[in-house]
Amino acid sequence: MNRFSFFVGALSLAVLAFIGCESVPKKPATVVYKYENNGNPVEITVLNTSAKSKEPSSCTVMLCANPTTGYSWSYRLTPDKVLKVTDEKYVQDKKDSRTVGTGGKQYYIFTPQKQGIADAVLTYSRPWEKTKLDQKIRIKFSIDRNRDIYVQDVILGTDK
């Protein structure tokens, strides 16, 4: 009985010591969502940093594009104060870089500005064709008080 009491007491102290320890700061959490829209890949990568990090959380959206066709991606944020596009760039596919008319990838980097819900609507169209969209993607984001970003919903489709 004496050994049993000692074991239970030691185990209780170990559990209390473990619970009392300060937690280790979280490492950045990366989540990748992969979709297909009209046969083209859509990739959404979310990088959430810990609240103590100086790096802001971000979300990168990768879309197939080919500006030589006259089509280009555009975006609309609603509301515009919750989320901001901090970078956008087009990168031509390397395997066909010598071929004229080769496509590539369009990247948008979204950074949370404050807590809330935001919608990003991305459309692929020719700007002079006002009535026809080739592709449309709606992403609903949720931003928490630490400015970490979460994808709530993704709707893929076209408006023809």
Residue, then its C-alpha position, 0 to 999 in steps of 0.5 A: m500500500n505504501r508503494f501504491s500511495f507513493f506512485v499515485g502521489a508521484l504521478s499526481l505531481a507529474v501531471l500538475a507539473f505538466i499542466g503548469c508548464e507554459s505552452v510552447p508558441k505555435k509554429p505557423a500552420t499551413v493549409v492547402y486547398k486544391y480545387e478544379n474549375n473548368g478543368n483548371p487547377v485552383e490552389i488556395t494556401v493559407l499560412n497562419t502564424s501564431a499571435k506572437s509572431k511579427e509575420p502576418s498571416s496570409c492566403t495565397v490563391m493560385l489560378c491558371a491564366n494566359p494573358t496572351t488570349g486577352y483574358s485576365w483575372s480581376y478581384r473584388l473584396t467585400p468588405d474591403k477593410v477586412l482583407k487586403v491584396t498585398d501582392e499579385k503576380y503572373v508567372q509564365d510556365k517554365k516548361d513552355s517559356r519559349t513558346v509564344g502564347t504559353g499560359g502560366k499562373q496568376y497569384y494573389i496574396f491576401t492579408p487580413q487587416k482586422q477581425g471579420i468575414a470577407d468575400a473575395v470574388l475572382t473573375y477571369s474574363r476579357p475586360w472589353e467583353k462586358t457580358k461574358l465571364d469565362q470563370k468565377i471563383r468566390i472565396k469566403f474568409s473568416i479572420d479571427r481576433n489574432r488576424d489568422i485567416y480561415v477559408q469558410d467556403v469556396i464556390l467555383g463556376t462560370d457566369k455565361 
